Amino acid sequence: MAVKDLAPAAPADAGQQARPADGHAERRWLLWPPLAFFALMLGVPVVALLQQALSGQGNAFAEALHMEVFIGSVWRTLLLAATVTAATVLIGTCYALAVAVGPAWVKAVLMGGLLISLWTSIMVRTIGWMLIELPAGALYWLLEKAHLRSEPIELYQTTAAMYPAMIAVMLPFAVLPILASVLALDREQLNAATVFGAGPMLTLGAVVLPAIRQAMISGGVLVFVMSLGFYVTPLLLGGPSNMTMSGIINGQLNNANRADVGAAMSLLLIGGTVAIYLVADRLFKVSERWG
């Protein structure tokens, strides 16, 4: 027997075994650019806010939490965000279903309106709602022409004025994830429900809504989190007596000359938003849906 026959054979797949480790290392390197961008774009401003909040003479965080106007704005912001979220998810679900099952011209009109709304500046859309809600604005003109009202409408810069505009601004962020889930529905399930005699409402409640529930929750969480920090629409339409947290923060920075208190309020808003998202992710796994 030759000596070379006794030598242990080199594993043929040694290179193949090394490749997964090398691929894992390459994937880890791919994480560094987004992590660096995240640290630069979010970490640096948060550190700057923390330094600003600690630069005052007293405890800016305690002072912010003892301000009645700030506490009132917190509850007002939460109520606004919750109401807008519920209405947006309800309207967005109906909107997505209409896009999915409507004829071609209905789909074109609905998707065109949705994309135009998404691409239009929030400031422009808010000013448009201002022109509608002014005492002698477009809504009053329409009601007057229909002989339904002869006096100006007292809607502008009220709490009620903020809600339709906020819903219109947030609607695309609820419609798009719900629409993606509706389009991914298994058609065989819908056909089976029809074969077994289920009507449209029963099919909607027993098949469609359970299948798109996770998308509805994900869209709702996105709308709620975004609504917490909204500034332009509540400020212009709600007025000074209905300010949300962002409006109060702006007042502390620009009008009251209390940059430390404004920075502390900003950090409280950021911390509350992150906490709400983490709870929602823990309960509903929204990050898996978005990922």
Secondary structure, 3 states (H helix, E strand, C coil): CCHHHHCCCCCCCHHHHHHHHHHHHHHHHHHHHHHHHHHHHHHHHHHHHHHHHCCCCCCHHHHHHCCHHHHHHHHHHHHHHHHHHHHHHHHHHHHHHHHHHCCHHHHHHHHHHHHHHHHCCHHHHHHHHHHHHCCCCHHHHHHHHCCCCCCCCCCCCCHHHHHHHHHHHHHHHHHHHHHHHHHCCCHHHHHHHHHCCCCHHHHHHHHHHHHHHHHHHHHHHHHHHHHHCCCHHHHHHHCHHHCCHHHHHHHHHHCCCCHHHHHHHHHHHHHHHHHHHHHHHHHHCHHHHHC
